[in-house]
């Protein structure tokens, strides 16, 4: 599980985590749409089951 809540200046994430299953990026207000590339099919986290993006603009 990876939790990076309230990281106001976080704009992107690049991960290669073969066994990561949960990510919480709640209130990371500066994230860009490219975050979808990291967690989509063919991205760096093939085992991901839960991605939380509450209050991300």
Residue frames as qw, qx, qy, qz and C-alpha x, y, z in Angstrom:
[[0.000, 0.890, 0.455, 0.000, 0.00, 0.00, 0.00],
 [0.403, 0.116, 0.018, 0.908, 1.27, 3.47, -0.93],
 [0.115, -0.867, -0.474, 0.106, -0.26, 6.54, 0.76],
 [0.382, 0.054, 0.059, 0.921, 0.72, 10.04, -0.39],
 [0.065, -0.815, -0.573, -0.049, -2.14, 12.16, 0.95],
 [0.129, -0.966, -0.136, 0.178, -2.16, 15.98, 0.92],
 [0.591, -0.205, 0.325, 0.710, 0.95, 16.35, -1.26],
 [0.270, 0.839, 0.244, -0.404, -0.03, 19.75, -2.66],
 [0.135, 0.763, -0.440, -0.453, 2.96, 20.13, -4.99],
 [0.497, -0.076, 0.839, 0.206, 2.93, 16.56, -6.34],
 [0.477, 0.506, -0.191, -0.693, 2.26, 16.81, -10.09],
 [0.788, 0.301, -0.460, -0.276, 3.13, 13.32, -11.34],
 [0.696, -0.411, 0.575, -0.126, 4.07, 9.84, -10.18],
 [0.639, 0.463, -0.583, -0.191, 6.22, 7.26, -11.94],
 [0.656, -0.391, 0.583, -0.278, 6.11, 3.78, -10.44],
 [0.628, 0.270, -0.708, -0.178, 7.40, 0.34, -11.28],
 [0.384, -0.278, 0.711, -0.520, 5.83, -1.71, -8.50],
 [0.391, 0.046, -0.844, -0.364, 4.95, -5.21, -9.62],
 [0.342, -0.320, -0.869, 0.163, 3.12, -6.14, -6.39],
 [0.090, 0.081, 0.304, -0.945, 1.60, -2.82, -5.30],
 [0.044, -0.452, -0.875, -0.165, -2.15, -3.28, -4.76],
 [0.130, -0.864, -0.479, 0.086, -3.41, -0.04, -3.17],
 [0.365, 0.147, 0.001, 0.919, -2.59, 3.63, -3.80],
 [0.125, -0.846, -0.491, 0.167, -4.15, 6.60, -2.02],
 [0.376, 0.158, 0.110, 0.907, -3.42, 10.02, -3.53],
 [0.142, -0.821, -0.553, -0.026, -6.26, 11.88, -1.79],
 [0.155, -0.960, -0.100, 0.210, -6.01, 15.66, -1.72],
 [0.537, -0.229, 0.393, 0.710, -3.01, 15.77, -4.07],
 [0.334, 0.792, 0.322, -0.395, -4.42, 18.82, -5.81],
 [0.118, 0.747, -0.412, -0.508, -1.65, 19.38, -8.37],
 [0.567, -0.023, 0.794, 0.220, -1.78, 15.96, -10.05],
 [0.333, 0.416, -0.410, -0.740, -2.05, 16.03, -13.83],
 [0.875, 0.206, 0.045, -0.437, -4.09, 13.72, -16.05],
 [0.536, 0.502, -0.678, -0.015, -0.92, 11.81, -16.95],
 [0.397, -0.335, 0.746, -0.417, -1.36, 10.01, -13.63],
 [0.874, 0.198, 0.181, -0.406, -3.74, 7.74, -15.55],
 [0.656, 0.555, -0.509, -0.053, -0.85, 6.40, -17.65],
 [0.026, -0.473, 0.808, -0.351, 0.90, 5.05, -14.55],
 [0.453, -0.022, 0.762, -0.462, -2.10, 3.05, -13.39],
 [0.748, 0.370, -0.096, -0.542, -3.68, 2.04, -16.72],
 [0.965, 0.099, 0.233, 0.065, -3.24, -1.31, -18.49],
 [0.751, 0.465, -0.063, 0.464, 0.42, -1.67, -19.39],
 [0.126, -0.891, 0.225, -0.374, 1.47, 0.79, -16.65],
 [0.284, 0.501, -0.720, 0.388, 3.98, 0.15, -13.89],
 [0.345, -0.176, 0.709, -0.589, 1.58, -1.40, -11.36],
 [0.443, -0.005, -0.747, -0.496, -0.07, -4.48, -12.91],
 [0.339, -0.284, -0.872, 0.209, -1.46, -5.83, -9.59],
 [0.106, -0.033, 0.261, -0.959, -3.18, -2.56, -8.57],
 [0.130, -0.475, -0.867, -0.071, -6.68, -3.16, -7.20],
 [0.175, -0.861, -0.448, 0.165, -7.50, 0.17, -5.53],
 [0.374, 0.204, 0.050, 0.903, -6.64, 3.75, -6.54],
 [0.159, -0.807, -0.508, 0.255, -8.06, 6.60, -4.42],
 [0.336, 0.246, 0.158, 0.895, -8.01, 10.12, -5.86],
 [0.178, -0.809, -0.553, 0.089, -10.48, 11.96, -3.59],
 [0.127, -0.943, -0.093, 0.293, -10.36, 15.77, -3.78],
 [0.495, -0.206, 0.447, 0.716, -7.82, 15.85, -6.62],
 [0.373, 0.769, 0.170, -0.490, -8.52, 18.67, -9.08]]
